[in-house]
Amino acid sequence: MVTIKDIAKACNCAVSTVSYALNNDHRIPEETKLFIVEKARELGYVGKSGKKKVDNNYIKQIVLCVYTINGDLYTEIFNSIHHILHISNCKTLIYCGDKVDNIQWMDGLICLNAKISRRQIEELTYKKIPVVLMDREEHINNASNILIDNFQGGYDVTRRCLEKGCKKFIYISGPSSNNDSSLRMNGFLKALKQNGINPNSVILYRGDYTKDSGRNIANNILSLKLDFDCICCGNDEMAEGVMEVLDKNNYVIGKDVFVSGFDGLTSRSRIGYITGYYDRNNWASISAYTLLRKFEKNVHSSLKIPVEVVEY
């Protein structure tokens, strides 16, 4: 098997230079990089994985970095991104850690994980590795932002609850480290404030975007005998958990209490349930296409996917 030492000998250069060139490192001049890559192709070089070949059928490895792989949301996103990348001769690797700079071979990154630091993203873009961010609004040079309009969605969903006559709110947010969670809650609080409800009067809970956390918080709310007419949740999975508990305690959704969520992922239509829906397949597909375009021309682009209020 051809090694980078063989390539270095054929190119009359250092092993480190070959390694940098094959990893598209910015420190290697473009002319030198092209010469080394071409020589690697001639020699039939195969990378450490044994699958990634440097030839005319070169398969790019794209890392999809997510916070978790649990839940229907991430399944839909992965399937859409994988489909687009697969037909474009790319391999998709799912990564749930918080150290993308430890990944040895990566041609591009699609990030949906707020735990990945700005420093790591900047290091990748400095190396001219294409990056698409689905998880944050902050501007990072040469990274593209394809986002859900979480703030406006949170605001609009809350407005619909207010139109139903709701006045005594409980809010269940997602993880504190999640940017989407913060934006949805901020939209919720703005809608209350604009409609004369003091945000400080709202009872706030912190969930983790799972159905179990929704169940646990709902049980706590009922055990404390809190006064409420609307429970707003940062996503649909927590809302499903809340509604299961309310059902068991003989609350009628849409009559005794209103419940809202976000993502449009409810497994069944619930009369009286309100949610913010966005086209997840479209969001994921645009993110994948944006990354592919960045291989041809490294341009920064920014787009927000609109959120529609849906009431059952």
Buried (B, 14 or more C-beta within 10 A) or exposed (E): EBBBEBBBEBBEBEBEBBBBBBBBBEEBEEEBBEBBBEBBBEBEBBBEEEEBBBEEEEBBBBBBBBBBEEBBBBEBBBEBBBBBBEEBEBBBEEBBEBEBEEBEBBBBBBBBBBBBEEEBBBEBBEBEBBBBBBBBEEEBEBBBBBBBBBBBBBBBBBBBBBEBEBBBBBBBBBBEEBBBBBBBBBBBBBBBEEEEBEBEEBBBBBBBBBBEBBBBBBBEBBEEEEEBBBBBBBBBBBBBBBBBBBEEEEBEBBEEBBBBBBBBBBEEEBEBBBBBBBBBEEBBBBBBBBBBBBBEEBEEEEEBBEBEBBBE
